Structure formats: structure tokens, C-alpha cells
Amino acid sequence: MKIYAHRGYSGAYPENTMLAFQKAHSAGCDGIELDVQLTKDGEVVIIHDETVDRTTDCTGRVYDYTLEELKTCNAAAHWKDGKTKLTIPTFEEYCAWVASTDLITNIELKTGVIYYPELEAKTLAFVKRYHLEHRVLFSSFNHLSLSAIKKLDAAMPCGALVPETGLVNAGYCAHSFGFEYYHPAYCTVDKAAVDECHRYQVGINVWTVNSMQALEDCYAWGCDGIFTNYPEVCVAYVKAKQ
């Protein structure tokens, strides 16, 4: 079972920052999950929310900032005493770093609220520029974005993200549309759901696994991967079980 650090080591460091990614790597995880959106001037940046309010000292939509303007926001503003200064990373900045590691990257295309023109093509272009084709998978709540990735490169692995309502017959659905993975919330998963996915050769990666009960269940059910804010704990558990 692969351990993906959810927005980096977000349980202990500011989410979706280079610090959180580097700390996740040091914790020994298999991969990193991150979120991409576009700036006003069309640059691919890593941030979860469509607005900057929750994670920075700025306000407003990501899409209303140029990259230069966005770089003035402090992505660590709400961490500890607020004195640490971290910038919102560009996806290219991340790619340049992760290319020197053996990490897998789950790239979530944040197109479910704002459909960013060419986000899929621009993100994939960076993946190829840094020769990461065999160490990435794409996911999105907007499954049309996954279809767009497949249209650009049919070999790119894709995971169908679904909300906490879950999806019955998810393995059949993912297989039917050519998606290699299904990404549900832990609260919607059981062994039968995992087995149904595996019958269709669809992998199942579960979010967000932040309790020992969830970790134990996912391992026992045979899940292919989990997304967690606490990768160090999960890595230690999996190693102990092997």
C-alpha cells in the first residue's frame, strides 16, 4: 500500500509548500499529492483552495492574481507564530525538485469550481519537460479534466476523485472510461468496494487517512494507496506489517 503525503506533510507543515513536500520526502513516503490551479497570467501554481484566504495572509481568488502578485502572499501565515515566510510554489518549481527524487506525484486538477483554460495541457507539458511521465498520476473531481488528459496522452494514469457521497460500481465506471484508479473518501469504502475495483483492474487510493483505524482498515482491505497528512506514521505502520 503506497503512502501519499496529502498536500505534502500537511499535518506538521504548511500545506502545498516546498517545505511540506521536502519534509514528506524525508519521512519516507512513496509519493506526494498536490493541487494545481492557474494564475491570472496563466501560470500553473500549487494551492488547494480557489481562494488564498485560508492558507495565506492575502484574500481573493487565485485566478485574480498574477504570479508575481501571488508570490507576495505568505503561504505559512497561519503556521505556528506566523513569522515563517513561504511562497506559493509554481508547479515547475516542484517538478524541478521532485525530478531529483524517486517520488510519485498525484496531481489533482482543481477544475471543479473554476474551469481553468488549458490547465491540463500546461500541467502535462511540465511533467514531460522534466521527464516525470512514469512517476505521476492525475486526479480530479471534474472527470472531464481526466478525459482531457487522456486525449492529450492516453498513457497518463488517471484517478477518478469522488466526494464523500461515494460511488457505487466505481470499478466498473472507472474501467469503462479508461481510468486506472478510483479515489474515494475513507468514509465510503469497505472491503467489498475495494474488491469490486480490483475485479476491473482498477486501483483504489483512499483519502484522507488520518486515524489509526482508517489506516488499519485500508491496509486490511488491500487498498493500493492512501493519502494522509501524517506520512511518517503511515510509513512506519506499513513497514512494520511487511
Kinemage of the C-alpha trace (Angstrom):
@kinemage 1
@onewidth
@group {chain A} dominant
@subgroup {mainchain}
@vectorlist {calphas} color= white
{ca met a 1} P 0.000 0.000 0.000
{ca lys a 2} L 1.569 3.256 -1.153
{ca ile a 3} L 1.672 6.250 1.183
{ca tyr a 4} L 0.974 9.627 -0.419
{ca ala a 5} L 1.605 12.760 1.629
{ca his a 6} L -1.599 14.789 1.303
{ca arg a 7} L -0.598 18.313 0.219
{ca gly a 8} L 2.838 17.311 1.449
{ca tyr a 9} L 3.460 16.656 5.141
{ca ser a 10} L 0.477 18.877 5.888
{ca gly a 11} L -0.112 17.518 9.394
{ca ala a 12} L 3.024 19.280 10.601
{ca tyr a 13} L 3.961 21.880 7.961
{ca pro a 14} L 2.146 24.470 5.824
{ca glu a 15} L 0.247 22.564 3.154
{ca asn a 16} L 1.266 22.599 -0.515
{ca thr a 17} L 4.582 24.330 0.166
{ca met a 18} L 8.032 23.196 -0.824
{ca leu a 19} L 8.821 22.750 2.885
{ca ala a 20} L 5.890 20.331 3.270
{ca phe a 21} L 6.988 18.414 0.173
{ca gln a 22} L 10.599 18.171 1.306
{ca lys a 23} L 9.583 17.024 4.790
{ca ala a 24} L 7.295 14.388 3.260
{ca his a 25} L 10.202 13.061 1.240
{ca ser a 26} L 12.354 12.916 4.379
{ca ala a 27} L 9.567 10.953 6.096
{ca gly a 28} L 9.979 8.180 3.541
{ca cys a 29} L 6.620 8.361 1.774
{ca asp a 30} L 6.077 6.835 -1.665
{ca gly a 31} L 4.521 9.910 -3.183
{ca ile a 32} L 3.065 13.363 -2.794
{ca glu a 33} L -0.429 14.623 -3.536
{ca leu a 34} L -0.782 18.247 -4.597
{ca asp a 35} L -3.283 20.587 -6.244
{ca val a 36} L -2.801 22.789 -9.296
{ca gln a 37} L -4.599 25.918 -10.468
{ca leu a 38} L -3.865 28.812 -12.819
{ca thr a 39} L -2.950 32.414 -12.068
{ca lys a 40} L -4.384 35.403 -13.905
{ca asp a 41} L -1.453 35.300 -16.314
{ca gly a 42} L -1.808 31.575 -16.952
{ca glu a 43} L 0.924 30.153 -14.714
{ca val a 44} L 0.438 26.763 -13.040
{ca val a 45} L 0.662 27.084 -9.258
{ca ile a 46} L 0.217 24.687 -6.342
{ca ile a 47} L -2.614 25.586 -3.975
{ca his a 48} L -5.724 23.735 -2.816
{ca asp a 49} L -8.419 26.379 -2.419
{ca glu a 50} L -9.706 28.544 -5.256
{ca thr a 51} L -9.075 31.486 -2.921
{ca val a 52} L -5.946 32.343 -0.949
{ca asp a 53} L -7.752 33.375 2.248
{ca arg a 54} L -7.434 30.167 4.316
{ca thr a 55} L -3.733 29.444 3.775
{ca thr a 56} L -2.124 32.869 3.258
{ca asp a 57} L -2.188 36.439 4.518
{ca cys a 58} L -3.936 37.624 1.344
{ca thr a 59} L -7.543 37.487 0.160
{ca gly a 60} L -9.322 36.756 -3.109
{ca arg a 61} L -9.255 34.201 -5.898
{ca val a 62} L -6.061 32.629 -7.186
{ca tyr a 63} L -7.307 33.367 -10.696
{ca asp a 64} L -7.352 37.130 -9.961
{ca tyr a 65} L -3.628 37.268 -9.090
{ca thr a 66} L -0.700 37.312 -11.482
{ca leu a 67} L 2.146 35.006 -10.491
{ca glu a 68} L 4.224 37.976 -9.390
{ca glu a 69} L 1.383 39.190 -7.179
{ca leu a 70} L 0.702 35.721 -5.808
{ca lys a 71} L 4.340 35.337 -4.804
{ca thr a 72} L 3.863 38.187 -2.305
{ca cys a 73} L 1.399 36.062 -0.299
{ca asn a 74} L 2.817 34.186 2.677
{ca ala a 75} L 1.785 30.532 2.442
{ca ala a 76} L 2.914 29.995 6.060
{ca ala a 77} L 0.972 32.920 7.505
{ca his a 78} L -1.225 30.712 9.696
{ca trp a 79} L 1.515 28.296 10.798
{ca lys a 80} L 2.958 28.463 14.303
{ca asp a 81} L 3.569 32.121 15.175
{ca gly a 82} L 3.196 33.336 11.594
{ca lys a 83} L 6.809 34.511 11.371
{ca thr a 84} L 7.915 31.918 8.806
{ca lys a 85} L 7.740 33.165 5.211
{ca leu a 86} L 6.974 30.675 2.439
{ca thr a 87} L 5.769 31.331 -1.079
{ca ile a 88} L 3.099 29.507 -3.041
{ca pro a 89} L 5.158 27.245 -5.326
{ca thr a 90} L 4.815 27.038 -9.064
{ca phe a 91} L 4.294 23.572 -10.478
{ca glu a 92} L 7.517 23.958 -12.445
{ca glu a 93} L 9.411 24.707 -9.239
{ca tyr a 94} L 8.043 21.480 -7.779
{ca cys a 95} L 8.865 19.457 -10.898
{ca ala a 96} L 12.461 20.665 -10.908
{ca trp a 97} L 12.811 19.462 -7.315
{ca val a 98} L 10.890 16.182 -7.491
{ca ala a 99} L 12.792 15.095 -10.606
{ca ser a 100} L 15.816 14.527 -8.350
{ca thr a 101} L 13.842 12.112 -6.135
{ca asp a 102} L 12.065 8.789 -6.695
{ca leu a 103} L 8.693 10.125 -5.521
{ca ile a 104} L 5.413 9.548 -7.333
{ca thr a 105} L 3.247 12.649 -7.686
{ca asn a 106} L -0.541 12.667 -7.642
{ca ile a 107} L -1.555 15.855 -9.426
{ca glu a 108} L -5.076 16.988 -8.611
{ca leu a 109} L -6.503 19.241 -11.300
{ca lys a 110} L -8.656 21.791 -9.452
{ca thr a 111} L -11.207 22.385 -12.182
{ca gly a 112} L -14.389 21.520 -10.309
{ca val a 113} L -15.226 25.103 -9.274
{ca ile a 114} L -13.323 27.148 -11.859
{ca tyr a 115} L -12.590 25.518 -15.193
{ca tyr a 116} L -9.147 26.881 -15.971
{ca pro a 117} L -8.440 27.072 -19.711
{ca glu a 118} L -5.550 24.797 -20.740
{ca leu a 119} L -4.695 23.742 -17.175
{ca glu a 120} L -4.464 20.103 -18.279
{ca ala a 121} L -2.181 20.831 -21.239
{ca lys a 122} L 0.055 23.234 -19.322
{ca thr a 123} L 0.455 20.849 -16.387
{ca leu a 124} L 1.197 17.881 -18.619
{ca ala a 125} L 3.773 19.932 -20.515
{ca phe a 126} L 5.773 20.441 -17.302
{ca val a 127} L 5.505 16.731 -16.486
{ca lys a 128} L 7.073 15.928 -19.847
{ca arg a 129} L 9.638 18.710 -19.707
{ca tyr a 130} L 11.040 17.216 -16.515
{ca his a 131} L 10.651 13.596 -17.703
{ca leu a 132} L 8.197 12.631 -14.970
{ca glu a 133} L 5.778 10.707 -17.195
{ca his a 134} L 6.315 7.408 -15.377
{ca arg a 135} L 6.098 8.890 -11.881
{ca val a 136} L 2.805 10.801 -11.957
{ca leu a 137} L -0.902 10.216 -11.924
{ca phe a 138} L -3.645 12.759 -12.448
{ca ser a 139} L -6.833 13.038 -10.420
{ca ser a 140} L -9.808 15.389 -10.369
{ca phe a 141} L -13.363 15.732 -9.141
{ca asn a 142} L -14.066 17.019 -12.642
{ca his a 143} L -13.769 13.820 -14.655
{ca leu a 144} L -13.869 15.809 -17.885
{ca ser a 145} L -10.389 17.036 -16.951
{ca leu a 146} L -9.214 13.437 -16.770
{ca ser a 147} L -10.699 12.812 -20.202
{ca ala a 148} L -8.789 15.862 -21.413
{ca ile a 149} L -5.548 14.382 -20.058
{ca lys a 150} L -6.294 11.077 -21.778
{ca lys a 151} L -6.916 12.917 -25.030
{ca leu a 152} L -3.518 14.597 -24.714
{ca asp a 153} L -1.730 11.374 -23.715
{ca ala a 154} L -3.678 8.140 -23.357
{ca ala a 155} L -0.853 6.558 -21.345
{ca met a 156} L -1.150 9.013 -18.444
{ca pro a 157} L -2.647 7.235 -15.379
{ca cys a 158} L -5.784 8.920 -14.050
{ca gly a 159} L -7.781 8.568 -10.843
{ca ala a 160} L -11.474 9.455 -10.596
{ca leu a 161} L -11.932 11.506 -7.432
{ca val a 162} L -15.411 11.442 -5.889
{ca pro a 163} L -16.896 13.370 -2.946
{ca glu a 164} L -17.952 11.888 0.386
{ca thr a 165} L -21.161 10.562 -1.131
{ca gly a 166} L -19.034 7.859 -2.778
{ca leu a 167} L -19.868 5.938 -5.958
{ca val a 168} L -21.495 2.530 -6.329
{ca asn a 169} L -19.919 0.313 -9.029
{ca ala a 170} L -16.879 2.585 -9.080
{ca gly a 171} L -14.538 -0.043 -10.516
{ca tyr a 172} L -16.868 -0.691 -13.423
{ca cys a 173} L -17.242 3.058 -14.008
{ca ala a 174} L -13.507 3.840 -13.900
{ca his a 175} L -12.698 0.888 -16.149
{ca ser a 176} L -15.419 1.872 -18.625
{ca phe a 177} L -13.950 5.347 -19.060
{ca gly a 178} L -10.328 4.211 -19.176
{ca phe a 179} L -9.287 5.472 -15.731
{ca glu a 180} L -6.736 3.377 -13.884
{ca tyr a 181} L -7.677 4.473 -10.358
{ca tyr a 182} L -10.627 5.330 -8.145
{ca his a 183} L -10.101 7.884 -5.349
{ca pro a 184} L -12.871 7.802 -2.703
{ca ala a 185} L -13.173 9.176 0.814
{ca tyr a 186} L -12.405 6.663 3.565
{ca cys a 187} L -15.927 7.006 4.980
{ca thr a 188} L -17.392 5.475 1.798
{ca val a 189} L -15.036 2.493 1.479
{ca asp a 190} L -15.212 -1.102 2.647
{ca lys a 191} L -13.622 -4.356 1.519
{ca ala a 192} L -16.422 -5.014 -0.973
{ca ala a 193} L -15.735 -1.670 -2.679
{ca val a 194} L -12.009 -2.463 -2.874
{ca asp a 195} L -12.697 -5.921 -4.273
{ca glu a 196} L -15.110 -4.510 -6.873
{ca cys a 197} L -12.416 -2.133 -8.126
{ca his a 198} L -9.836 -4.908 -8.271
{ca arg a 199} L -12.173 -7.115 -10.309
{ca tyr a 200} L -11.918 -4.466 -13.022
{ca gln a 201} L -8.142 -4.000 -12.548
{ca val a 202} L -8.766 -0.542 -11.116
{ca gly a 203} L -6.545 0.605 -8.260
{ca ile a 204} L -8.085 2.324 -5.246
{ca asn a 205} L -6.364 5.192 -3.412
{ca val a 206} L -8.255 6.472 -0.375
{ca trp a 207} L -8.433 9.981 1.133
{ca thr a 208} L -7.805 11.311 3.755
{ca val a 209} L -6.460 8.640 6.139
{ca asn a 210} L -5.588 10.420 9.389
{ca ser a 211} L -6.527 7.880 12.076
{ca met a 212} L -5.100 4.524 13.061
{ca gln a 213} L -8.469 2.855 12.483
{ca ala a 214} L -8.623 4.172 8.927
{ca leu a 215} L -5.007 3.158 8.308
{ca glu a 216} L -5.565 -0.355 9.634
{ca asp a 217} L -8.779 -0.764 7.633
{ca cys a 218} L -7.251 0.389 4.356
{ca tyr a 219} L -4.302 -1.947 4.812
{ca ala a 220} L -6.541 -4.899 5.710
{ca trp a 221} L -8.880 -4.267 2.765
{ca gly a 222} L -5.974 -4.269 0.313
{ca cys a 223} L -6.167 -0.648 -0.795
{ca asp a 224} L -3.474 0.302 -3.295
{ca gly a 225} L -2.686 3.633 -1.691
{ca ile a 226} L -3.765 6.201 0.867
{ca phe a 227} L -3.498 9.964 1.124
{ca thr a 228} L -2.543 11.138 4.608
{ca asn a 229} L -1.500 14.301 6.417
{ca tyr a 230} L 0.820 12.176 8.591
{ca pro a 231} L 3.047 10.184 6.234
{ca glu a 232} L 5.698 9.318 8.828
{ca val a 233} L 3.203 7.386 10.981
{ca cys a 234} L 1.736 5.563 7.983
{ca val a 235} L 5.140 4.655 6.542
{ca ala a 236} L 6.194 3.175 9.887
{ca tyr a 237} L 2.970 1.152 10.120
{ca val a 238} L 3.306 -0.337 6.627
{ca lys a 239} L 6.975 -1.201 7.202
{ca ala a 240} L 6.075 -2.935 10.462
{ca lys a 241} L 3.438 -5.028 8.697
{ca gln a 242} L 5.788 -6.238 5.962
